[in-house]
């Protein structure tokens, strides 16, 4: 396998395993204390990756929020906030979305081959569009990021990207936050889709940490042999 960044998957779900509900407003699954922890992982990262659906639905800015963390990154010779990365099969993204409009950092769009022309036309003035194969090959995406000097990658969803990275064994850690309530709607988005996952009943992922953060619980799992010294905290 080509070299790839050390990859941390960060996500939150309900007690019954949903990333969201079906309401128009985004479901809040975390709290301020946990969001500060997520901000620290962002500050550790060289790049943050989300799927195109997350860009469209959640309107994430993906910025390091804490001023001290931004200052420390600058002192270390890094941008105040990590490079932003998304993947898309259609190329249909809004160039005015906060993902593109905020943060003086590189924005990379990895696009299916047959949508490169459209993505370049829509996004070429706000991001670098990269042909990532037909369909998009996330292994090649990670290899390309590594070639650009990205050594630490944080992935913040959504479910399709998480499924693809997990089933392809392309992640090193999973940071999973569990909210104290149920969604109870089979039409809502689950954490992952059906697939052939390396971790099953006979060979589970290794638990690195379980921690209560006010009303949510953080579970940190090692997903590869690359995890050392307790992983990323």
SVG drawing of the C-alpha trace seen along z (x, -y; Angstrom):
<svg xmlns="http://www.w3.org/2000/svg" viewBox="-38 -34 46 49">
<polyline fill="none" stroke="black" stroke-width="0.4" points="0.0,0.0 1.3,-3.5 2.4,-5.7 -0.6,-7.5 -1.1,-10.0 -1.8,-8.8 -5.6,-9.0 -7.9,-9.6 -11.7,-9.3 -13.7,-11.6 -17.5,-11.3 -20.4,-11.3 -23.6,-9.2 -26.8,-8.6 -27.2,-5.6 -28.8,-3.8 -26.0,-4.5 -27.2,-7.5 -25.2,-10.5 -28.2,-12.7 -32.0,-12.7 -34.3,-13.7 -35.1,-17.2 -34.0,-20.2 -31.8,-21.5 -28.6,-19.6 -28.8,-17.3 -26.3,-18.2 -24.6,-15.1 -21.8,-16.6 -21.2,-19.4 -18.8,-22.3 -16.3,-20.4 -16.1,-17.7 -16.0,-20.3 -12.9,-21.7 -11.3,-18.2 -12.2,-18.0 -10.6,-21.4 -7.4,-20.1 -7.3,-17.2 -7.9,-19.7 -4.9,-21.7 -2.8,-18.5 -3.8,-17.7 -2.2,-18.7 -5.5,-18.3 -9.2,-17.7 -11.3,-15.6 -15.1,-15.4 -17.3,-14.0 -19.2,-16.2 -22.5,-15.4 -21.2,-16.9 -20.1,-20.0 -23.6,-20.4 -25.7,-19.6 -23.7,-20.7 -21.9,-23.7 -18.7,-23.1 -16.0,-25.7 -13.4,-23.2 -11.3,-25.8 -9.2,-25.6 -11.2,-27.8 -9.0,-28.3 -6.7,-31.4 -3.9,-29.9 -3.9,-26.8 -3.9,-28.9 -0.9,-30.9 1.0,-27.7 0.4,-26.4 1.9,-29.6 4.8,-29.5 5.5,-25.9 5.6,-27.3 2.2,-25.9 -1.0,-27.6 -3.4,-28.7 -5.8,-26.0 -5.3,-22.7 -5.8,-22.2 -9.4,-21.3 -10.2,-18.3 -13.4,-16.9 -14.2,-14.1 -17.1,-14.1 -18.5,-11.8 -20.5,-14.5 -18.5,-17.7 -21.7,-19.5 -20.6,-21.8 -21.3,-25.4 -18.1,-27.6 -19.7,-30.0 -20.1,-27.3 -18.2,-28.0 -15.8,-25.1 -14.4,-27.1 -15.2,-30.7 -13.5,-30.6 -9.8,-30.1 -6.7,-31.2 -5.6,-27.6 -5.5,-25.2 -8.7,-23.6 -8.5,-20.3 -11.4,-18.7 -10.8,-15.0 -13.3,-14.3 -14.4,-11.4 -12.9,-11.5 -16.1,-12.1 -16.9,-15.1 -13.5,-16.8 -14.6,-19.3 -17.7,-20.3 -15.9,-20.6 -13.1,-22.6 -15.6,-25.0 -17.5,-25.5 -14.6,-25.4 -11.4,-26.0 -11.2,-29.6 -11.6,-28.5 -9.9,-25.1 -7.5,-22.7 -9.5,-20.0 -7.8,-16.6 -8.8,-13.6 -9.2,-10.8 -10.4,-8.0 -13.7,-6.5 -15.1,-6.0 -13.1,-8.0 -10.4,-5.8 -9.8,-6.9 -6.5,-4.9 -5.2,-7.1 -6.6,-10.2 -4.6,-9.4 -1.5,-8.6 -1.8,-11.9 -2.2,-13.8 0.9,-12.1 2.7,-13.2 1.7,-16.8 3.3,-16.5 0.2,-15.7 1.3,-13.4 -1.6,-13.7 -5.2,-13.6 -8.4,-14.0 -11.6,-12.8 -14.9,-14.3 -17.4,-12.3 -19.9,-11.7 -21.1,-8.1 -20.2,-7.2 -16.6,-8.3 -16.3,-6.6 -17.7,-3.4 -15.2,-3.5 -12.2,-4.2 -13.1,-1.6 -13.9,1.2 -10.6,0.5 -8.6,0.5 -7.3,-3.0 -7.7,-4.5 -5.5,-4.3 -7.8,-5.5 -11.5,-6.0 -12.6,-8.7 -16.3,-7.9 -18.5,-10.1 -21.8,-8.6 -24.7,-11.0 -27.1,-10.1 -30.3,-9.8 -31.9,-7.8 -33.0,-8.9 -35.3,-6.0 -35.8,-6.8 -34.6,-4.3 -34.8,-7.0 -31.9,-8.9 -28.2,-8.5 -26.5,-5.7 -22.9,-5.8 -21.8,-3.5 -23.3,-1.4 -23.2,2.3 -19.8,3.6 -17.0,6.1 -15.2,4.6 -11.9,5.9 -13.1,5.7 -15.7,8.3 -16.8,10.3 -13.8,12.6 -11.3,9.8 -12.4,6.5 -10.7,3.1 -8.5,2.4 -9.9,-0.1 -7.4,-2.8 -9.6,-4.9 -13.1,-5.4 -13.9,-8.8 -16.9,-10.7 -17.1,-14.2 -20.0,-15.7 -23.1,-14.0 -21.3,-12.2 -18.8,-9.3 -15.7,-9.2 -14.5,-5.8 -11.0,-5.8 -10.1,-2.7 -6.9,-1.6 -7.5,-0.4 -4.0,0.3 -0.6,1.4 0.6,-2.2 -0.9,-3.4 1.7,-3.9 1.9,-5.5 -1.9,-5.6 -2.6,-7.4 -3.9,-10.9 -5.5,-12.5"/>
</svg>
